[in-house]
């Protein structure tokens, strides 16, 4: 079976800063074997760039729509992008 590697960039809006969203996203992504990063944005949202197997990315997308306990996700805008393979892990960018 051939692994289908994909990538996306997501902009998550709502009450997603100050609620452990980034740390929970790192835990979820690493659990799924997804590479990339998460970071807070100046406007109060969170950006997620993720690469990995298509099935694992779908699971991460579903998690992003809810976030961790204490978060309120209003919208998730996802844009597919070409797989680059440049990420070695999933972490927090500052």
N, C-alpha and C positions, 0 to 999 in steps of 0.2 A: 504494500500500500504506500502510495506517494503522499508525503506530508504536504499539505497546502499551506504555504507561509504567506501571511498577509500583514497589513499594518493599517492603523487608523490614528487620527488625532481627534480628541473629544474635548469640547468646551462644556464644562458642567457649571450651571448657574443655580443659585438658590442660597440657602444657609449652609455653605460648604467650607467655610474657613473658621478655625477656632473650635472645631468639633471632632478633630482626629481624622478627617477625611483622607489626608495624604498618607498618614501612617497605615490606615486601614487599606487604602488602595495598594500600597506596597505589599502588604501581607497577602491580599487577594491575588495580585499579579504574580508574585513569587510562587504561591501555592499552585497556580495554573501553569507555571513555566513561561510566563510572558515577560518579555524584555521591554525596556523603555524608561519612561520617567513620568512623574507627576509634579506639578508646581502650582503655587498660588499665583493668581494674576492680580494686578493692581486694582481692577474693578470689583473684586470680591469673588470672582469665580475661580475655578480650578481647571488647568489644562492637563490632559493626559495624552501622552504619545506612547502607543503600544504596538509591539510586533510579536508575532508568534504564529502558532497553528490556528487555523481559522476557527475551529471548534472552541479552543481556549479563549480566543478573542471574543467570541459571541457570549461566553459566560461572563467575561469581564464587563462587556457592554451592559448586560442585564444587571450586574451588581452596581454599575455606575448610576443606573436609574433610581436606585434606592439609597446607596451609600451606607455608612455606618449608623448605628443608633445615635440619635441626637442631630443628625443632618436632615435638612429638608432640601431635596433636589427638585427644582422647578423645571429645568430643561436640560437636555443633553443633546448637543449638536455634534454629530459624528461625521467626519469626512474621511473617506478611505484614501490611502496614500500608498505609494509603491513600497514594498518591503526593501529595507536597506541592509539589514544584518549588522549594523554598526554598534548596537547595544549589547553589552556583555551581561547585564543584570537589569533589575528594575529598581530605581531609586528615586529620591526626592531631589529636585533641582531647586536652588535658591536664587 
